[in-house]
Amino acid sequence: MVNEILKLYENGFMLRQAMRFTQDMEKARDLVQDTFIRMMDKQDQYNQDNSNPQAFVTIVMKRIHLNNVRRSK
């Protein structure tokens, strides 16, 4: 899984997704970092046979973003 996440980071997928959610480059970079850390912590929950890595990253990122928005209000 680590290799798949690294590929998504290196090809810019994670930053593009983060920009869709935040509309701010600094916040997007923070979101990518938070997502990357969370993905490393939760890699045992990822089922490589049945999961799309892009979808898994996007779901985790969206949850982190929503939690950040809730905390800021």
N, C-alpha and C positions, 0 to 999 in steps of 0.2 A: 504494500500500500504506500509506503514511503516514496517509492519511485514514481508512482502515479501522481501523488500530490506534488512532488517536485516538478514533474512535467507540467502540471497545471499552473504552477507558480511561474516557471520559466517561460512558458509560452504566453503569459499575460492573462490567462483566463481568470485567475483569482482577482487580479486588480480590476479587470473589466466588470466582473460581477459586483465587486465592492463599490465601484463607482456608480453602478446602477442603483444600489441601495442608498448610498450616502450623498451623492452629487457633490462631493468635496474630496480633493486629492489627499489631504492630510488624514481625514477621517477614514478614507478608503484604505490607506496604507496601514493605519492602526487596525482596521477590521481584518485585513489580510493577515497581519501578524497574529491577532487573537485567534483567527480561524486556524492558522497553521499550528499554533500551540495546542489548541483544542483537538485538532485532528491527530496530532501525535499522541496525545493523552488517551484518545478514544479509538485508536486504530484496531483494537481487539473487537470492536463492535461492527467493523466493516466486513461484510461478506463479499469477497472478491468475485465469487462465482455468480452471484445474483445481483450485484450492484453496479451502477454506472458511477464512476468516480466523480464525474462532473455534477451529477445530481446530488450525490452525497455531500460534496463540498458546498454546493449552493444551499442545501437545506441547513447545514451547520452554520454557514455564514449568515443566513437569514435569521436564524434563531438568536445568534449573538447580536446582530444589528437591532433586532426588536427589543432585546433585553437592554441594550445600551440606550435606546430611545426612551424606554420606560423609566430607566434610572435618571435620565436627564430632566425629566418633567417633574 
